[in-house]
Amino acid sequence: MKFSVIFEAQLADPTVEREHQVIRDCVEQAVLAEEMGFDRIWAVEHHSLKWYAHMSAPEIFLTWVAAKTRTIRIGHGVVCMPFAFNHPARVAERAAMLDLLSGGRVDLGAGRGGTLQETSLCGVDQDRTTQEVEEALRIIGKAWQQEELEHHGELLDIGPHPILPRPKQTPHPPLFLACSRTETLRQAAGLGIGALVMGFAGPESIKEMRTAYDTARAERGGERFVSSVVNDHFSVLCPTIVLDNGETARRIGIRGQRFFAQSIGHWYGGAGIPDEAVVEGADEAEEMRRAAEQVEARLHEHSIPVRPNATATFNADHAYGTADDAIRYVEQLRDAGADEIMCLIQMGTVPQEACMETIRQWGEKVIPHFRDQPILDQPAPDQPAPDQPAPDQSVLDQEATR
């Protein structure tokens, strides 16, 4: 099983100064993730989603991280593939350049970026996003496997052109699709590419999603494959904060997830601005339940059915607590069919100290539990073993109530 960290660059109180600091903090976390034995980082792409995601240029972020690291894989999780966001030929050029310069460490995920806020910025046709994503993946697969790209599709017509440079990985970096519904899971399986799965609903939901993905894999004939190579990797989101003080970790993690969920509700569901306040002594689990009830009430008010996934982002039962708590939760995700645990640590109200300590705890205690040998016992050549002291627990306790 693989382990990764995903970055949204979320922040409460999004001043220019805090925005700049959060992005620098994400780089610091990514570099530490390599030192602590994580296999991969992922960076999202979103546009104009204040609070929720300030990661608008992941190709730059990932390049910066690649230059500061040597072994960790560098993942686009995901590129917004509708053509008005990113022309597929340009995606192929940029990803190949990064793959070459990073020594063959790139993974490339595709997604729609389908909020009205984003599509209105770049003039994207919302009705064509799904179709454009699939055609973009076909173009990219061709671009990396032919001497010259030539594509005559339903949406784009491209005469013969060489796409330069060629990636280091042969025939190309692994391809993925962002998946949150059964339809996208079946699409990913049919195209022969990996699935990046939202995991907020918990292990039982992940098990159902894995079944849907595997069923589609068993039924596919290969005629829709976008490449000559198939990637069936199933990566699952895992919100997590891990500290020595499990109660502090749960309080920080659940508060951060509530900000995350409310930010999604604001941009995807028309809810109000996310609550930025961190209240000393608050029962964060109870606050999460109240926030979920508010979503349900709003749906009822507008006569919208409350489906099981409507409040999934408010489910607080994740890898929050001590390292032992995280191990137990990861075991459930593994048993549900996860090939990769994609840690969501950097959430809007989570302090940097808690993010860094969580990465350390995963590297020292959680990941080694699932490895044949602890990674930290064997530092890479010329790479000093991590020698960064853990923050004082009292600092984390203060941050949790700040």
Contacts in CASP RR format, 6 or more apart in sequence:
PFRMAT RR
TARGET T0000
AUTHOR 0000-0000-0000
METHOD contacts of the structure
MODEL  1
MKFSVIFEAQLADPTVEREHQVIRDCVEQAVLAEEMGFDRIWAVEHHSLK
WYAHMSAPEIFLTWVAAKTRTIRIGHGVVCMPFAFNHPARVAERAAMLDL
LSGGRVDLGAGRGGTLQETSLCGVDQDRTTQEVEEALRIIGKAWQQEELE
HHGELLDIGPHPILPRPKQTPHPPLFLACSRTETLRQAAGLGIGALVMGF
AGPESIKEMRTAYDTARAERGGERFVSSVVNDHFSVLCPTIVLDNGETAR
RIGIRGQRFFAQSIGHWYGGAGIPDEAVVEGADEAEEMRRAAEQVEARLH
EHSIPVRPNATATFNADHAYGTADDAIRYVEQLRDAGADEIMCLIQMGTV
PQEACMETIRQWGEKVIPHFRDQPILDQPAPDQPAPDQPAPDQSVLDQEA
TR
1 334 0 8 1.000
1 338 0 8 1.000
1 339 0 8 1.000
1 340 0 8 1.000
1 341 0 8 1.000
1 370 0 8 1.000
2 39 0 8 1.000
2 40 0 8 1.000
2 235 0 8 1.000
2 339 0 8 1.000
2 340 0 8 1.000
2 341 0 8 1.000
3 37 0 8 1.000
3 38 0 8 1.000
3 39 0 8 1.000
3 40 0 8 1.000
3 340 0 8 1.000
3 341 0 8 1.000
3 343 0 8 1.000
3 362 0 8 1.000
3 366 0 8 1.000
3 367 0 8 1.000
3 370 0 8 1.000
4 33 0 8 1.000
4 38 0 8 1.000
4 39 0 8 1.000
4 40 0 8 1.000
4 41 0 8 1.000
4 42 0 8 1.000
4 73 0 8 1.000
4 235 0 8 1.000
4 340 0 8 1.000
4 341 0 8 1.000
4 342 0 8 1.000
4 343 0 8 1.000
5 29 0 8 1.000
5 30 0 8 1.000
5 33 0 8 1.000
5 38 0 8 1.000
5 40 0 8 1.000
5 41 0 8 1.000
5 42 0 8 1.000
5 342 0 8 1.000
5 343 0 8 1.000
5 345 0 8 1.000
5 346 0 8 1.000
5 359 0 8 1.000
6 41 0 8 1.000
6 42 0 8 1.000
6 43 0 8 1.000
6 44 0 8 1.000
6 77 0 8 1.000
6 237 0 8 1.000
6 342 0 8 1.000
6 343 0 8 1.000
6 344 0 8 1.000
7 26 0 8 1.000
7 29 0 8 1.000
7 30 0 8 1.000
7 41 0 8 1.000
7 42 0 8 1.000
7 43 0 8 1.000
7 44 0 8 1.000
7 55 0 8 1.000
7 61 0 8 1.000
7 346 0 8 1.000
8 44 0 8 1.000
8 46 0 8 1.000
8 52 0 8 1.000
8 53 0 8 1.000
8 54 0 8 1.000
8 55 0 8 1.000
8 260 0 8 1.000
8 344 0 8 1.000
8 346 0 8 1.000
8 347 0 8 1.000
9 19 0 8 1.000
9 22 0 8 1.000
9 23 0 8 1.000
9 26 0 8 1.000
9 53 0 8 1.000
9 54 0 8 1.000
9 55 0 8 1.000
9 61 0 8 1.000
9 346 0 8 1.000
10 22 0 8 1.000
10 51 0 8 1.000
10 52 0 8 1.000
10 53 0 8 1.000
10 54 0 8 1.000
10 259 0 8 1.000
10 260 0 8 1.000
10 263 0 8 1.000
10 346 0 8 1.000
10 347 0 8 1.000
10 348 0 8 1.000
11 18 0 8 1.000
11 19 0 8 1.000
11 22 0 8 1.000
11 51 0 8 1.000
11 54 0 8 1.000
11 348 0 8 1.000
12 51 0 8 1.000
12 259 0 8 1.000
12 274 0 8 1.000
12 276 0 8 1.000
12 348 0 8 1.000
12 349 0 8 1.000
13 276 0 8 1.000
14 50 0 8 1.000
14 51 0 8 1.000
14 54 0 8 1.000
19 54 0 8 1.000
22 54 0 8 1.000
22 346 0 8 1.000
23 54 0 8 1.000
23 55 0 8 1.000
23 61 0 8 1.000
25 346 0 8 1.000
25 352 0 8 1.000
25 355 0 8 1.000
26 55 0 8 1.000
26 61 0 8 1.000
26 346 0 8 1.000
27 61 0 8 1.000
27 64 0 8 1.000
27 65 0 8 1.000
27 68 0 8 1.000
28 352 0 8 1.000
28 356 0 8 1.000
29 345 0 8 1.000
29 346 0 8 1.000
29 352 0 8 1.000
29 355 0 8 1.000
29 356 0 8 1.000
29 359 0 8 1.000
30 41 0 8 1.000
30 65 0 8 1.000
30 68 0 8 1.000
30 69 0 8 1.000
30 72 0 8 1.000
31 65 0 8 1.000
31 68 0 8 1.000
31 69 0 8 1.000
32 356 0 8 1.000
32 359 0 8 1.000
32 360 0 8 1.000
32 386 0 8 1.000
32 388 0 8 1.000
33 41 0 8 1.000
33 72 0 8 1.000
33 359 0 8 1.000
34 69 0 8 1.000
34 70 0 8 1.000
34 71 0 8 1.000
34 72 0 8 1.000
35 383 0 8 1.000
35 386 0 8 1.000
36 359 0 8 1.000
36 360 0 8 1.000
36 362 0 8 1.000
36 363 0 8 1.000
36 364 0 8 1.000
36 367 0 8 1.000
36 375 0 8 1.000
36 376 0 8 1.000
36 386 0 8 1.000
37 72 0 8 1.000
37 363 0 8 1.000
37 367 0 8 1.000
37 375 0 8 1.000
37 376 0 8 1.000
38 72 0 8 1.000
38 343 0 8 1.000
38 359 0 8 1.000
38 362 0 8 1.000
38 363 0 8 1.000
38 367 0 8 1.000
39 72 0 8 1.000
39 73 0 8 1.000
39 340 0 8 1.000
40 72 0 8 1.000
40 73 0 8 1.000
40 74 0 8 1.000
40 75 0 8 1.000
40 107 0 8 1.000
40 340 0 8 1.000
41 62 0 8 1.000
41 65 0 8 1.000
41 72 0 8 1.000
41 73 0 8 1.000
41 74 0 8 1.000
41 75 0 8 1.000
42 75 0 8 1.000
42 76 0 8 1.000
42 77 0 8 1.000
42 107 0 8 1.000
42 196 0 8 1.000
42 342 0 8 1.000
43 55 0 8 1.000
43 58 0 8 1.000
43 61 0 8 1.000
43 62 0 8 1.000
43 75 0 8 1.000
43 76 0 8 1.000
43 77 0 8 1.000
44 53 0 8 1.000
44 55 0 8 1.000
44 58 0 8 1.000
44 77 0 8 1.000
44 78 0 8 1.000
45 55 0 8 1.000
45 56 0 8 1.000
45 57 0 8 1.000
45 58 0 8 1.000
45 76 0 8 1.000
45 77 0 8 1.000
45 78 0 8 1.000
45 79 0 8 1.000
45 80 0 8 1.000
45 85 0 8 1.000
45 113 0 8 1.000
46 52 0 8 1.000
46 53 0 8 1.000
46 55 0 8 1.000
46 56 0 8 1.000
46 80 0 8 1.000
46 113 0 8 1.000
46 118 0 8 1.000
47 56 0 8 1.000
47 80 0 8 1.000
47 85 0 8 1.000
47 113 0 8 1.000
47 117 0 8 1.000
47 118 0 8 1.000
47 121 0 8 1.000
47 122 0 8 1.000
48 56 0 8 1.000
48 117 0 8 1.000
48 118 0 8 1.000
48 121 0 8 1.000
49 115 0 8 1.000
49 117 0 8 1.000
49 118 0 8 1.000
49 263 0 8 1.000
49 267 0 8 1.000
51 259 0 8 1.000
51 263 0 8 1.000
51 266 0 8 1.000
51 273 0 8 1.000
51 274 0 8 1.000
51 348 0 8 1.000
52 260 0 8 1.000
52 263 0 8 1.000
52 264 0 8 1.000
52 266 0 8 1.000
52 267 0 8 1.000
52 274 0 8 1.000
55 61 0 8 1.000
58 76 0 8 1.000
58 77 0 8 1.000
58 79 0 8 1.000
59 76 0 8 1.000
59 94 0 8 1.000
59 95 0 8 1.000
59 98 0 8 1.000
62 74 0 8 1.000
62 75 0 8 1.000
62 76 0 8 1.000
62 98 0 8 1.000
62 106 0 8 1.000
63 98 0 8 1.000
63 101 0 8 1.000
65 72 0 8 1.000
65 74 0 8 1.000
66 74 0 8 1.000
66 98 0 8 1.000
66 101 0 8 1.000
66 102 0 8 1.000
66 105 0 8 1.000
67 101 0 8 1.000
70 380 0 8 1.000
70 383 0 8 1.000
71 105 0 8 1.000
71 380 0 8 1.000
72 105 0 8 1.000
73 105 0 8 1.000
73 106 0 8 1.000
73 107 0 8 1.000
74 98 0 8 1.000
74 102 0 8 1.000
74 105 0 8 1.000
74 106 0 8 1.000
74 107 0 8 1.000
75 106 0 8 1.000
75 107 0 8 1.000
75 108 0 8 1.000
75 109 0 8 1.000
76 95 0 8 1.000
76 106 0 8 1.000
76 107 0 8 1.000
76 108 0 8 1.000
76 109 0 8 1.000
77 107 0 8 1.000
77 109 0 8 1.000
77 176 0 8 1.000
77 178 0 8 1.000
77 196 0 8 1.000
78 109 0 8 1.000
78 110 0 8 1.000
78 111 0 8 1.000
78 176 0 8 1.000
78 177 0 8 1.000
78 178 0 8 1.000
78 196 0 8 1.000
79 85 0 8 1.000
79 86 0 8 1.000
79 91 0 8 1.000
79 95 0 8 1.000
79 108 0 8 1.000
79 109 0 8 1.000
79 110 0 8 1.000
79 111 0 8 1.000
80 86 0 8 1.000
80 111 0 8 1.000
80 112 0 8 1.000
80 113 0 8 1.000
80 114 0 8 1.000
80 118 0 8 1.000
81 88 0 8 1.000
81 91 0 8 1.000
81 110 0 8 1.000
81 111 0 8 1.000
81 112 0 8 1.000
81 132 0 8 1.000
81 133 0 8 1.000
81 136 0 8 1.000
81 137 0 8 1.000
82 112 0 8 1.000
82 113 0 8 1.000
82 114 0 8 1.000
82 119 0 8 1.000
82 124 0 8 1.000
82 125 0 8 1.000
82 128 0 8 1.000
82 129 0 8 1.000
82 132 0 8 1.000
82 133 0 8 1.000
82 136 0 8 1.000
83 124 0 8 1.000
83 132 0 8 1.000
83 136 0 8 1.000
83 155 0 8 1.000
83 156 0 8 1.000
84 119 0 8 1.000
84 122 0 8 1.000
84 123 0 8 1.000
84 124 0 8 1.000
84 125 0 8 1.000
85 113 0 8 1.000
85 118 0 8 1.000
85 122 0 8 1.000
85 124 0 8 1.000
86 136 0 8 1.000
88 135 0 8 1.000
88 136 0 8 1.000
88 137 0 8 1.000
88 139 0 8 1.000
88 140 0 8 1.000
88 143 0 8 1.000
88 156 0 8 1.000
89 139 0 8 1.000
89 143 0 8 1.000
89 149 0 8 1.000
89 158 0 8 1.000
89 161 0 8 1.000
89 163 0 8 1.000
91 108 0 8 1.000
91 136 0 8 1.000
91 140 0 8 1.000
92 139 0 8 1.000
92 140 0 8 1.000
92 141 0 8 1.000
92 143 0 8 1.000
92 144 0 8 1.000
92 149 0 8 1.000
92 163 0 8 1.000
93 163 0 8 1.000
93 164 0 8 1.000
93 165 0 8 1.000
95 106 0 8 1.000
95 108 0 8 1.000
95 140 0 8 1.000
95 167 0 8 1.000
95 173 0 8 1.000
96 144 0 8 1.000
96 163 0 8 1.000
96 164 0 8 1.000
96 165 0 8 1.000
96 166 0 8 1.000
96 167 0 8 1.000
96 172 0 8 1.000
97 165 0 8 1.000
98 106 0 8 1.000
99 105 0 8 1.000
99 106 0 8 1.000
99 167 0 8 1.000
99 168 0 8 1.000
99 169 0 8 1.000
99 173 0 8 1.000
100 165 0 8 1.000
100 166 0 8 1.000
100 167 0 8 1.000
100 168 0 8 1.000
102 168 0 8 1.000
103 168 0 8 1.000
104 167 0 8 1.000
104 168 0 8 1.000
104 169 0 8 1.000
104 173 0 8 1.000
106 167 0 8 1.000
106 169 0 8 1.000
106 173 0 8 1.000
107 173 0 8 1.000
107 174 0 8 1.000
107 176 0 8 1.000
108 140 0 8 1.000
108 173 0 8 1.000
108 174 0 8 1.000
108 175 0 8 1.000
108 176 0 8 1.000
109 175 0 8 1.000
109 176 0 8 1.000
109 177 0 8 1.000
109 178 0 8 1.000
109 196 0 8 1.000
110 133 0 8 1.000
110 136 0 8 1.000
110 137 0 8 1.000
110 175 0 8 1.000
110 176 0 8 1.000
110 177 0 8 1.000
110 178 0 8 1.000
110 193 0 8 1.000
111 133 0 8 1.000
111 177 0 8 1.000
111 178 0 8 1.000
112 129 0 8 1.000
112 130 0 8 1.000
112 133 0 8 1.000
112 178 0 8 1.000
113 119 0 8 1.000
113 124 0 8 1.000
113 129 0 8 1.000
114 124 0 8 1.000
114 126 0 8 1.000
114 129 0 8 1.000
115 267 0 8 1.000
115 268 0 8 1.000
116 126 0 8 1.000
117 267 0 8 1.000
118 124 0 8 1.000
119 125 0 8 1.000
119 126 0 8 1.000
119 129 0 8 1.000
125 132 0 8 1.000
128 155 0 8 1.000
130 187 0 8 1.000
131 154 0 8 1.000
131 155 0 8 1.000
132 155 0 8 1.000
133 177 0 8 1.000
134 187 0 8 1.000
134 191 0 8 1.000
134 226 0 8 1.000
135 153 0 8 1.000
135 154 0 8 1.000
135 155 0 8 1.000
135 156 0 8 1.000
137 175 0 8 1.000
137 177 0 8 1.000
137 191 0 8 1.000
137 193 0 8 1.000
137 226 0 8 1.000
138 151 0 8 1.000
138 226 0 8 1.000
139 149 0 8 1.000
139 151 0 8 1.000
139 156 0 8 1.000
139 158 0 8 1.000
140 172 0 8 1.000
140 175 0 8 1.000
140 226 0 8 1.000
141 172 0 8 1.000
141 175 0 8 1.000
141 226 0 8 1.000
141 227 0 8 1.000
142 149 0 8 1.000
142 150 0 8 1.000
142 151 0 8 1.000
143 149 0 8 1.000
143 163 0 8 1.000
144 163 0 8 1.000
144 166 0 8 1.000
144 167 0 8 1.000
144 171 0 8 1.000
144 172 0 8 1.000
145 171 0 8 1.000
145 172 0 8 1.000
145 227 0 8 1.000
145 228 0 8 1.000
147 162 0 8 1.000
148 160 0 8 1.000
148 161 0 8 1.000
148 162 0 8 1.000
148 163 0 8 1.000
149 158 0 8 1.000
149 159 0 8 1.000
149 160 0 8 1.000
149 161 0 8 1.000
149 162 0 8 1.000
149 163 0 8 1.000
150 158 0 8 1.000
150 159 0 8 1.000
150 160 0 8 1.000
150 161 0 8 1.000
151 157 0 8 1.000
151 158 0 8 1.000
151 159 0 8 1.000
152 158 0 8 1.000
152 159 0 8 1.000
167 173 0 8 1.000
171 227 0 8 1.000
171 228 0 8 1.000
171 229 0 8 1.000
172 227 0 8 1.000
172 229 0 8 1.000
174 193 0 8 1.000
174 194 0 8 1.000
174 231 0 8 1.000
174 233 0 8 1.000
175 191 0 8 1.000
175 192 0 8 1.000
175 193 0 8 1.000
175 194 0 8 1.000
175 226 0 8 1.000
175 227 0 8 1.000
175 231 0 8 1.000
176 188 0 8 1.000
176 193 0 8 1.000
176 194 0 8 1.000
176 195 0 8 1.000
176 196 0 8 1.000
176 231 0 8 1.000
176 233 0 8 1.000
176 235 0 8 1.000
177 184 0 8 1.000
177 187 0 8 1.000
177 188 0 8 1.000
177 191 0 8 1.000
177 193 0 8 1.000
177 194 0 8 1.000
177 195 0 8 1.000
177 196 0 8 1.000
178 184 0 8 1.000
178 196 0 8 1.000
179 185 0 8 1.000
179 187 0 8 1.000
179 188 0 8 1.000
179 195 0 8 1.000
179 196 0 8 1.000
179 197 0 8 1.000
179 198 0 8 1.000
179 209 0 8 1.000
179 213 0 8 1.000
180 197 0 8 1.000
180 198 0 8 1.000
180 309 0 8 1.000
181 309 0 8 1.000
182 209 0 8 1.000
182 212 0 8 1.000
184 195 0 8 1.000
185 195 0 8 1.000
185 197 0 8 1.000
185 209 0 8 1.000
185 212 0 8 1.000
185 213 0 8 1.000
185 216 0 8 1.000
186 212 0 8 1.000
186 213 0 8 1.000
186 216 0 8 1.000
188 194 0 8 1.000
188 195 0 8 1.000
188 213 0 8 1.000
188 216 0 8 1.000
189 195 0 8 1.000
189 213 0 8 1.000
189 214 0 8 1.000
189 216 0 8 1.000
189 217 0 8 1.000
189 220 0 8 1.000
189 232 0 8 1.000
190 216 0 8 1.000
190 217 0 8 1.000
190 220 0 8 1.000
190 222 0 8 1.000
190 224 0 8 1.000
190 225 0 8 1.000
191 224 0 8 1.000
191 225 0 8 1.000
191 226 0 8 1.000
192 217 0 8 1.000
192 220 0 8 1.000
192 222 0 8 1.000
192 224 0 8 1.000
192 225 0 8 1.000
192 226 0 8 1.000
192 227 0 8 1.000
192 230 0 8 1.000
192 231 0 8 1.000
192 232 0 8 1.000
193 226 0 8 1.000
193 227 0 8 1.000
193 230 0 8 1.000
193 231 0 8 1.000
194 231 0 8 1.000
194 232 0 8 1.000
194 233 0 8 1.000
194 234 0 8 1.000
194 235 0 8 1.000
195 209 0 8 1.000
195 213 0 8 1.000
195 233 0 8 1.000
195 234 0 8 1.000
195 235 0 8 1.000
196 235 0 8 1.000
196 237 0 8 1.000
196 342 0 8 1.000
197 206 0 8 1.000
197 209 0 8 1.000
197 234 0 8 1.000
197 235 0 8 1.000
197 236 0 8 1.000
197 237 0 8 1.000
198 237 0 8 1.000
198 312 0 8 1.000
199 205 0 8 1.000
199 206 0 8 1.000
199 236 0 8 1.000
199 237 0 8 1.000
199 238 0 8 1.000
199 312 0 8 1.000
200 237 0 8 1.000
200 239 0 8 1.000
200 261 0 8 1.000
200 312 0 8 1.000
200 313 0 8 1.000
200 314 0 8 1.000
200 315 0 8 1.000
200 318 0 8 1.000
201 308 0 8 1.000
201 309 0 8 1.000
201 312 0 8 1.000
201 315 0 8 1.000
202 315 0 8 1.000
202 317 0 8 1.000
202 318 0 8 1.000
202 332 0 8 1.000
202 333 0 8 1.000
203 329 0 8 1.000
203 332 0 8 1.000
203 333 0 8 1.000
203 335 0 8 1.000
203 336 0 8 1.000
204 336 0 8 1.000
205 308 0 8 1.000
205 312 0 8 1.000
206 236 0 8 1.000
206 333 0 8 1.000
206 336 0 8 1.000
206 337 0 8 1.000
206 338 0 8 1.000
207 335 0 8 1.000
207 336 0 8 1.000
207 337 0 8 1.000
210 234 0 8 1.000
210 336 0 8 1.000
210 337 0 8 1.000
210 338 0 8 1.000
213 234 0 8 1.000
217 232 0 8 1.000
233 339 0 8 1.000
233 340 0 8 1.000
234 337 0 8 1.000
234 338 0 8 1.000
234 339 0 8 1.000
234 340 0 8 1.000
235 338 0 8 1.000
235 339 0 8 1.000
235 340 0 8 1.000
235 341 0 8 1.000
235 342 0 8 1.000
236 333 0 8 1.000
236 336 0 8 1.000
236 337 0 8 1.000
236 338 0 8 1.000
236 340 0 8 1.000
236 341 0 8 1.000
236 342 0 8 1.000
237 342 0 8 1.000
237 344 0 8 1.000
238 318 0 8 1.000
238 319 0 8 1.000
238 329 0 8 1.000
238 330 0 8 1.000
238 333 0 8 1.000
238 341 0 8 1.000
238 342 0 8 1.000
238 343 0 8 1.000
238 344 0 8 1.000
239 253 0 8 1.000
239 257 0 8 1.000
239 260 0 8 1.000
239 318 0 8 1.000
239 319 0 8 1.000
239 320 0 8 1.000
239 343 0 8 1.000
239 344 0 8 1.000
239 347 0 8 1.000
240 253 0 8 1.000
240 318 0 8 1.000
240 319 0 8 1.000
240 320 0 8 1.000
240 326 0 8 1.000
240 329 0 8 1.000
240 343 0 8 1.000
240 344 0 8 1.000
240 345 0 8 1.000
240 358 0 8 1.000
240 362 0 8 1.000
241 249 0 8 1.000
241 250 0 8 1.000
241 252 0 8 1.000
241 253 0 8 1.000
241 319 0 8 1.000
241 320 0 8 1.000
241 321 0 8 1.000
241 345 0 8 1.000
241 350 0 8 1.000
241 354 0 8 1.000
241 358 0 8 1.000
242 249 0 8 1.000
242 319 0 8 1.000
242 320 0 8 1.000
242 321 0 8 1.000
242 322 0 8 1.000
242 323 0 8 1.000
242 325 0 8 1.000
242 326 0 8 1.000
242 357 0 8 1.000
242 358 0 8 1.000
242 361 0 8 1.000
242 362 0 8 1.000
242 365 0 8 1.000
242 366 0 8 1.000
243 249 0 8 1.000
243 252 0 8 1.000
243 321 0 8 1.000
243 322 0 8 1.000
243 354 0 8 1.000
243 357 0 8 1.000
243 358 0 8 1.000
243 361 0 8 1.000
243 393 0 8 1.000
243 396 0 8 1.000
244 322 0 8 1.000
244 361 0 8 1.000
244 393 0 8 1.000
245 393 0 8 1.000
245 396 0 8 1.000
245 397 0 8 1.000
246 320 0 8 1.000
246 321 0 8 1.000
246 322 0 8 1.000
246 325 0 8 1.000
247 321 0 8 1.000
248 393 0 8 1.000
248 396 0 8 1.000
248 397 0 8 1.000
248 400 0 8 1.000
249 320 0 8 1.000
249 321 0 8 1.000
249 322 0 8 1.000
249 325 0 8 1.000
249 354 0 8 1.000
249 358 0 8 1.000
250 284 0 8 1.000
250 285 0 8 1.000
250 320 0 8 1.000
250 321 0 8 1.000
251 282 0 8 1.000
251 284 0 8 1.000
251 400 0 8 1.000
251 401 0 8 1.000
252 349 0 8 1.000
252 350 0 8 1.000
252 351 0 8 1.000
252 354 0 8 1.000
252 396 0 8 1.000
252 399 0 8 1.000
252 400 0 8 1.000
253 284 0 8 1.000
253 320 0 8 1.000
253 347 0 8 1.000
253 350 0 8 1.000
253 354 0 8 1.000
254 284 0 8 1.000
254 285 0 8 1.000
254 287 0 8 1.000
254 288 0 8 1.000
254 316 0 8 1.000
254 320 0 8 1.000
255 278 0 8 1.000
255 282 0 8 1.000
255 284 0 8 1.000
255 287 0 8 1.000
255 349 0 8 1.000
255 350 0 8 1.000
255 400 0 8 1.000
256 347 0 8 1.000
256 348 0 8 1.000
256 349 0 8 1.000
256 350 0 8 1.000
257 288 0 8 1.000
257 313 0 8 1.000
257 314 0 8 1.000
257 316 0 8 1.000
257 318 0 8 1.000
257 347 0 8 1.000
258 275 0 8 1.000
258 284 0 8 1.000
258 287 0 8 1.000
258 288 0 8 1.000
258 291 0 8 1.000
258 314 0 8 1.000
259 274 0 8 1.000
259 275 0 8 1.000
259 276 0 8 1.000
259 347 0 8 1.000
259 348 0 8 1.000
259 349 0 8 1.000
260 313 0 8 1.000
260 344 0 8 1.000
260 347 0 8 1.000
260 348 0 8 1.000
261 288 0 8 1.000
261 291 0 8 1.000
261 313 0 8 1.000
261 314 0 8 1.000
262 271 0 8 1.000
262 272 0 8 1.000
262 274 0 8 1.000
262 275 0 8 1.000
262 291 0 8 1.000
263 274 0 8 1.000
263 348 0 8 1.000
264 313 0 8 1.000
265 271 0 8 1.000
265 272 0 8 1.000
265 295 0 8 1.000
265 313 0 8 1.000
266 272 0 8 1.000
266 273 0 8 1.000
266 274 0 8 1.000
271 294 0 8 1.000
271 295 0 8 1.000
271 298 0 8 1.000
275 291 0 8 1.000
276 349 0 8 1.000
278 349 0 8 1.000
278 400 0 8 1.000
278 401 0 8 1.000
278 402 0 8 1.000
279 401 0 8 1.000
280 401 0 8 1.000
280 402 0 8 1.000
281 401 0 8 1.000
284 316 0 8 1.000
285 316 0 8 1.000
288 314 0 8 1.000
288 316 0 8 1.000
289 314 0 8 1.000
291 314 0 8 1.000
292 311 0 8 1.000
292 314 0 8 1.000
295 310 0 8 1.000
295 311 0 8 1.000
295 314 0 8 1.000
296 306 0 8 1.000
296 310 0 8 1.000
296 311 0 8 1.000
299 305 0 8 1.000
299 306 0 8 1.000
299 310 0 8 1.000
300 306 0 8 1.000
318 329 0 8 1.000
319 325 0 8 1.000
319 326 0 8 1.000
319 329 0 8 1.000
319 330 0 8 1.000
319 343 0 8 1.000
323 361 0 8 1.000
323 362 0 8 1.000
323 364 0 8 1.000
323 365 0 8 1.000
323 366 0 8 1.000
326 361 0 8 1.000
326 362 0 8 1.000
326 366 0 8 1.000
327 365 0 8 1.000
327 366 0 8 1.000
327 369 0 8 1.000
330 341 0 8 1.000
330 366 0 8 1.000
330 370 0 8 1.000
333 341 0 8 1.000
334 341 0 8 1.000
334 370 0 8 1.000
343 358 0 8 1.000
343 362 0 8 1.000
345 355 0 8 1.000
345 358 0 8 1.000
345 359 0 8 1.000
346 355 0 8 1.000
351 396 0 8 1.000
351 399 0 8 1.000
351 402 0 8 1.000
353 391 0 8 1.000
353 395 0 8 1.000
353 396 0 8 1.000
353 399 0 8 1.000
354 396 0 8 1.000
354 399 0 8 1.000
354 400 0 8 1.000
356 391 0 8 1.000
357 390 0 8 1.000
357 391 0 8 1.000
357 396 0 8 1.000
360 386 0 8 1.000
360 388 0 8 1.000
360 390 0 8 1.000
363 375 0 8 1.000
363 376 0 8 1.000
364 376 0 8 1.000
367 375 0 8 1.000
368 374 0 8 1.000
368 375 0 8 1.000
368 376 0 8 1.000
376 385 0 8 1.000
376 386 0 8 1.000
379 385 0 8 1.000
END
